Amino acid sequence: MRKLLVVVVLLLLGACKTTANISPAPISIPSGFTESDVKAAILMATMDQRGDGLTAGQRITDHAIGAILNNYSTAGYSTNWFFESNDGRLIYVGYRNGLYYMHVSVDYNTMTSIKLKIEDSKNLKQDGDVIHKRALEWLDNFENRLRVTLGLVARRKFENS
């Protein structure tokens, strides 16, 4: 009987699709960045097309690197991410995928790092510090996109200096 109880509990835990709602580690802002540089990188991370001004060969390489960084899921930077609002050094972005929605704060108040946090969601079983595991996958995707766009802005600053 005890073995049956253990098996049932393990099955229930294995079927659970929620996980702890833990924000990713802060992303370092490159030195020499202005507030406008940080805002540009955040907004670029939400865009479908980046308007990066790269040559055809550079764009192919950039898309290949983006595909690797984003686990092949956003090659070409098609996205469900969008800008929602701005409150000082706090930008809110949203993510929509079918019936799923999540509201994320992007905090760069210290100008040394960017912190991402899921503030609210719809249909993602968010309850206190627990949320559907796909939400963290989508947040991780945005984090990767943000790192890439910070690199693009840094490269532009370097090329223009």
PLY file of the C-alpha trace (Angstrom):
ply
format ascii 1.0
element vertex 161
property float x
property float y
property float z
element edge 160
property int vertex1
property int vertex2
end_header
0.00 0.00 0.00
2.79 2.39 0.88
4.49 1.75 -2.48
1.24 2.61 -4.27
0.99 5.87 -2.32
4.59 6.77 -3.23
3.93 6.03 -6.91
0.78 8.19 -6.92
2.60 11.09 -5.25
5.49 10.84 -7.73
3.06 10.79 -10.67
1.28 13.86 -9.35
4.55 15.72 -8.84
5.80 14.71 -12.28
2.61 15.94 -13.92
2.85 19.33 -12.24
3.75 22.06 -14.71
4.38 24.80 -12.20
7.68 25.86 -10.72
9.09 28.49 -8.42
8.76 32.00 -9.89
12.40 33.00 -9.54
13.73 36.04 -11.39
16.90 35.48 -13.41
20.21 36.89 -12.23
20.68 40.60 -13.00
22.18 41.42 -16.40
25.23 43.69 -16.27
24.97 46.96 -18.18
28.15 47.60 -20.19
30.26 50.47 -18.91
29.77 53.78 -20.69
26.10 53.12 -21.44
23.71 56.03 -21.10
20.10 55.70 -20.03
19.12 56.09 -23.70
21.40 53.18 -24.65
19.77 50.92 -22.06
16.25 51.92 -23.13
17.14 51.30 -26.78
18.45 47.81 -26.00
15.34 46.93 -23.97
13.00 48.18 -26.68
15.01 46.41 -29.40
14.58 43.15 -27.47
10.79 43.47 -27.84
10.85 44.20 -31.57
10.16 41.76 -34.40
12.71 43.46 -36.64
15.76 45.14 -35.20
16.60 47.50 -38.06
20.25 46.82 -37.34
21.77 48.14 -40.60
23.94 45.05 -41.05
25.21 43.82 -44.40
23.64 40.63 -45.80
26.57 38.49 -44.61
26.58 40.07 -41.15
22.81 39.59 -40.87
23.12 35.86 -41.71
25.82 35.46 -39.05
23.81 37.50 -36.56
20.68 35.39 -37.17
22.72 32.19 -36.74
24.13 33.41 -33.41
20.65 34.55 -32.35
19.23 31.13 -33.21
21.86 29.41 -31.07
21.39 31.81 -28.14
17.61 31.48 -28.31
17.49 27.69 -28.67
16.34 27.97 -32.30
12.94 29.20 -31.15
13.27 32.82 -32.25
15.59 32.71 -35.24
14.85 35.84 -37.24
13.58 37.52 -34.07
9.89 36.94 -34.55
8.47 37.69 -31.14
5.42 37.82 -28.96
7.09 40.42 -26.72
5.88 44.02 -26.74
6.43 47.31 -24.93
3.70 48.24 -22.43
4.80 51.29 -20.42
7.68 53.29 -18.99
7.97 54.62 -15.44
11.34 56.30 -14.96
14.02 53.63 -15.04
11.42 50.88 -14.99
10.03 49.58 -18.28
7.13 47.15 -18.47
6.96 44.66 -21.29
4.32 42.08 -22.08
4.35 38.63 -23.61
1.37 37.03 -25.32
1.17 33.50 -26.67
-2.38 32.47 -27.48
-4.35 32.62 -24.23
-1.21 33.08 -22.13
-0.08 36.54 -21.06
2.64 37.78 -18.76
3.54 41.27 -17.51
7.27 41.74 -16.84
9.15 44.60 -15.21
12.57 45.51 -16.59
14.34 47.50 -13.86
17.57 49.36 -14.63
17.34 51.81 -11.74
20.98 51.42 -10.66
22.38 51.77 -14.23
24.78 48.92 -13.37
22.41 46.00 -14.01
18.99 45.11 -15.39
16.59 43.03 -13.32
13.68 41.12 -14.85
10.62 40.13 -12.81
7.28 38.57 -13.73
4.79 40.93 -12.10
1.51 39.40 -13.27
0.16 36.81 -15.67
-2.99 35.33 -17.13
-3.60 31.59 -17.55
-0.10 30.73 -16.27
-1.18 29.35 -12.89
0.64 32.14 -11.04
-0.01 31.87 -7.33
2.37 33.62 -4.97
5.86 32.41 -5.82
4.69 29.67 -8.22
4.04 29.92 -11.96
3.74 27.67 -15.02
7.20 26.50 -16.10
6.73 27.85 -19.65
6.64 31.40 -18.23
10.22 31.03 -17.04
11.23 29.63 -20.44
9.72 32.70 -22.14
11.41 35.00 -19.62
14.72 33.23 -20.29
14.14 33.83 -24.00
13.67 37.55 -23.35
16.79 37.63 -21.18
18.80 36.13 -24.06
17.32 38.61 -26.52
18.18 41.48 -24.16
21.79 40.30 -23.86
22.06 40.20 -27.67
20.61 43.71 -28.07
22.90 45.09 -25.34
25.76 43.67 -27.39
24.43 45.29 -30.56
24.19 48.68 -28.89
27.71 48.27 -27.46
29.03 47.37 -30.91
27.40 50.47 -32.44
28.87 52.68 -29.71
32.32 51.18 -30.34
32.05 51.57 -34.13
30.91 55.19 -33.76
33.65 56.18 -31.30
0 1
1 2
2 3
3 4
4 5
5 6
6 7
7 8
8 9
9 10
10 11
11 12
12 13
13 14
14 15
15 16
16 17
17 18
18 19
19 20
20 21
21 22
22 23
23 24
24 25
25 26
26 27
27 28
28 29
29 30
30 31
31 32
32 33
33 34
34 35
35 36
36 37
37 38
38 39
39 40
40 41
41 42
42 43
43 44
44 45
45 46
46 47
47 48
48 49
49 50
50 51
51 52
52 53
53 54
54 55
55 56
56 57
57 58
58 59
59 60
60 61
61 62
62 63
63 64
64 65
65 66
66 67
67 68
68 69
69 70
70 71
71 72
72 73
73 74
74 75
75 76
76 77
77 78
78 79
79 80
80 81
81 82
82 83
83 84
84 85
85 86
86 87
87 88
88 89
89 90
90 91
91 92
92 93
93 94
94 95
95 96
96 97
97 98
98 99
99 100
100 101
101 102
102 103
103 104
104 105
105 106
106 107
107 108
108 109
109 110
110 111
111 112
112 113
113 114
114 115
115 116
116 117
117 118
118 119
119 120
120 121
121 122
122 123
123 124
124 125
125 126
126 127
127 128
128 129
129 130
130 131
131 132
132 133
133 134
134 135
135 136
136 137
137 138
138 139
139 140
140 141
141 142
142 143
143 144
144 145
145 146
146 147
147 148
148 149
149 150
150 151
151 152
152 153
153 154
154 155
155 156
156 157
157 158
158 159
159 160
